[in-house]
Amino acid sequence: MNFKKLLALSLLPIALFAEEGDTQKKNPLSLSLTTVAAIYTDVDYETGDDHFAGLNGPFSGAKAVTRFNATYTLPTPLGEHWLLKDADLKFNGTFELSPLSVRPLVSLDFTPVPFLVFSAGGSIGTGWNPLGFDGMSVYSLKKQEYKSLTPFAHYYYDYWASATFQFDTGALISGDWSHVVMQATYKWIYEGITGVDDGDIWCWQVFPGEANGWQYYITGVLGYQMPIILQMVGVMAEFYGHYDPADYNKIYRAFDGDFMWIDLSLLMNFRLNYKNSLMSLITFEGGRSFATMHENSDEEPLLVKSGREWSFYRIAFSWNHKF
């Protein structure tokens, strides 16, 4: 259940498309509030090679997070040509709060031409573990379970850079119904938790099995934008994982540290009015399959990865309000 990556990859790229119709940019400072909620299915995990897992039930848990976003746009025209005259820099600041964590984020976006965006940023936050939920914890090899880390004594942190290609066929074909939008992003990111040794496994925002190290995130989106309340429908593919299996200690070698996760999603964005939009996301995930049966994720770091298990595992909603 990778809620962290849902926020970073599944929702923010779509927001770029959702705002394409806002051509009036009177105020360089924009403020918004985004609330995300996800409902997770109860997957009937199976052993073996590549396969599709069924469901034990429609619900295994829910998660939510709220983000307050501030963006200042600085025009930086690179010339008088129509491709260069709208170049700009965006300075972004975000404060994120959830029942399990708190985190400020900063980033910078440079758009030299309409179809390219270069970004860089970072964040630092801390988490806690109420009612047995792992907001921030480290794996205990001796006990074979995740052990809580002390909030505000340990901190999750990341820093990253990305390159995005995006295109709207409406730039070539006039008309309200001519907008086929596409986007592809490659992101380099380092993630870690302070006070945790390199090679150890940790959990952040209820996603176990992580370790300090460089990772990649690749996102592709294809959608159709319309001048109605259902502003866009589309599909999205996400691929992410560690570059180097050596980010994990040798005892976890069979866990396959550089395993590539795959998420495939159907998305719909509803533009309720100028200030409010609602996006829904239905996601299928391709995660690790293991050679032996197990009861929970606490056992997985010491198991043998045997293939890929596909499952229908999440429905998510994101409400965005612009001030």
N, C-alpha and C positions, 0 to 999 in steps of 0.2 A: 504494500500500500504506500506508494511513493507520493505523499501529499505535497512534499517540498517541490518536487519536479512538476507536479500539476500546476502549482502557482507560477513557477519560473518559465515553463515552456508552453503549457497548454492554454493559458489564459492571456498572457501579455501579447503574444504575436497577433492574436485575433483582435485585440483592442486596436491595433494599428489599422486594420481594415475597417473596423467599426467607426473610426473617426475620419475616414477619407472624405466623407461627404461634408465635413465641417470646413468650408472654405474661408469663412470669415475668422480672421485671427486678430482681433482688435487689442486684446490684452496679452502681453507676452507671458504673464504668469497665469497658469491654470492650476486649479485645485480639484481634487476628486477623492471620492471614498469608494473603495471596492470591498465587497464582502463575498467570500467564497465559501460554499458548503459542499461537501462530498458525502455520498452514501455508498458504502461498500457492500458487495454481495458476499455471501458465505460460500466460498469455493470448496468443492469436494476434491481435495488434492489427491493425485494419483502418482504412482511411481513409474519409472521406465523412461523410454526415449521420447521423442517429440510427440505430443498428443494434445487434445483439447479436453479440459476438465469440465465436469458438470457442476451443478450447484446443489448445495445442501439446503439453501434457503435464500430469500431475496435480501437479507440484511445481516451484516456482521458487525457494523459499526458506522459511525458518522464523525465527521471532522469539520471544523469551521475556522476561518481566520478573517481578520479585517485589516485592510491597509489604507492609510491616509497618504495620498500622493500629492506632491507639489512639483511642478515643472516650469522652468523658466526658459523661454525660447529666444535665442539671440540670432537674428538674421546675419548670415555671412555670405552674401552673394559673391560668386567666383567669376562672374562675367555677365554680359547682357543676353547671352543665348538662353533660350527658354529652358534648356537643361541645367543651366548653371545659376540662373538668377534667383532661385528659391532655396539655395543651400542654406543650412542653418545648423546651429548647435543647440542641443537641449540639455539642460542641467536638471537632473531628477533627484528628488529626495523622497524617501518613503519611510513611514513608521508602521511596523507590522506587529499586530497583537493577536494572540490566540489563547485558548485555555491552557496550552502547554508551553508557550514560548513568547518572548518579546525580542524584537530585532529592528534596528534601523538599517536602511540601505541607501547607498548613493550610486549614481551612474551618470555617464555622459554619452550622448548620442550625437554623432556627426553625420549629416546627410548631404554629401557633396552633389549628388544628382538624385532625382526622385526615386530611382530604382535601387540605390545602394545606401545602406546604413552601417556605420561602424560604431561599435559601442564598447564601453569598458566600465567596470564598476566593482563594488565590493559590499560586504555586509559583515556585521558582528552581532551576535545575540546570545541569549542564554535560555535555558529551558528547565522545566521541573516535571515531576512525575506523579500527578494526582491520581488517586484511585487505580493505581497499577498501570496507567498509560505512560509510555516512555517518551517524554518530551526530550530528554537528553540523558543518555546512559552509555556505559562501556561494558563490553562483553567480558565476563569472568570465565576464563578457561577452566579453573578449578571447579566452580559450581555449575558451569555450563548454562549460564543465564545472564541476562543483562542486569548490571548493577547501577543504581542511580548515581549520577554525578551531582555535586552540590551547585545549585544555581548561584550565579554571580561570583563563583570561585573558578568555574570552568566556562569557557565561551566557545560556541560554534563560530567559525569565520569562513569567508570565501572571498576570492577575488577572481575576476574573469575578463575576457575580451571576446567579442563576437563580430561576425560579418554577416550581413543579411542582404539577400537579393529579393526584391518584391516588384510585382508588376500588375497593372490593371489594364485590361484590354480596352477599357473606356477611354484611355489616353489616345487610342488609335481610331476607335469607332465611336461616333457620337450616339447619344441616346441613353435614356434612363435604364434600359434593359440590356445594355451591352457590357456590363461589368463582370468579367471573369477575373477573379483576383488570385494571385499565386505568390507564395513566399517560401524561401528556403534560408535557413540559418545554420551556421556552424559556430559553436561556442566552445572555447577553451576555459576550463574553470578548475581552480584548486580549492579543495574543501578540507577542513580539519577541525579538531576540537583541542583547545589548549589543555595541557596537563595529561594528554593521552599519548602514549608512546607510538611512534610510527610502526605500523604493522599490526597494531591492535584493532579490533573491530568495535565499532560504536553505533549508536542509534541516535537520530535527530528527527524530531517531529514525527515520531511513530514509524520511521522507516529504518529497519535494522539492516545489518550486513554491510555497513559503510566502513571506510578506512581513510586515513589521511592520504592525500595524493591528487595528482592531476587527472581530470576526467574530461570527456567530450560529451556534448549534447548536440544532436542534429535534428532539426525540425523541418518538415515540409507540409505546406498547407495549400489546398486547392479549393476555392469556393466560388459561389455565384452570388453577387450582390444585387438586391432589388430595391425599388423605391416604395416598399410597403413595410408594415410593422415587422414582419419576418424579414429583416434586412439582409441576412446572409445565411446560406446553408453551405456546408462543405465537409471535407474530410481532412484528417490530419494524421501524419505519421511521425513518431518520435523514436529516436535511437540514442541510447546513452550508456555509459559505462566507464571503467578505468582504462587508461592506456596500458598500464603495467601491472601484471599479476603480482609483482614483487612488492606492491603496496601493502600486501597482506603477508603476515608471518608464514613461514614454511609449513607450519602445522595445519594451516588452512588451505594448502595447495589444492586439495580435491574440491574445494568450494568454488574454484574457478574465478579468481579475483577479477579478471578482465572480461567477465561475461557481459554481453551486450543485451540490455533490456530493450524491448520493442513495445511501444504503445500505439494502437490504431484507434482513432476516434471519429465519430460522427458529431458534427457541431452545428448549432443553430444560434444565431444572434438576433434578438428581438430589440428593435429600437422603439422604446415606449414613447419617448418624446425627446426633445433636444438634450435634456439633462440626464435622462435615465435610459439605461439599456440592460438587458438580461440575456446572458448567454448560457446555453446548456451544452453539456458534453457527455457523450456515451462512449465508454472506453473499453476496449479489449486489450489485455496485457499478455505479452510473452515473457515469462520469467523462468527462473531455474526449475527444472525437474530433478528429483533425486532418486537414487537407486533403491533406497529403503524408505519404509513408511515412518512418519514422525507425527507428533502431536501438535507442535507449535514451532515458531521461527527460532526459538532459543536453541533448538537442536541443530539447525541447518549449517552453521559454520563448520561443524565436524563431519558433515555428511558428504557423500560423493555425488557431484552434479552429473547427471546422466543424459540430459537433453533439455528441451524447451517445453514448458507447459503453458498453453494458451488458455485464457479464461475470460469470461465477461465479469468484470470486477468493479466497475465504478460508474455512477451517475453523478455529475457535478453541475453546480449552478453558480454563476457569478453575476452579481448585481453591481453595476457601476453608476455612481451619481456624480455629476459634474456640478461644481459650485459656480 
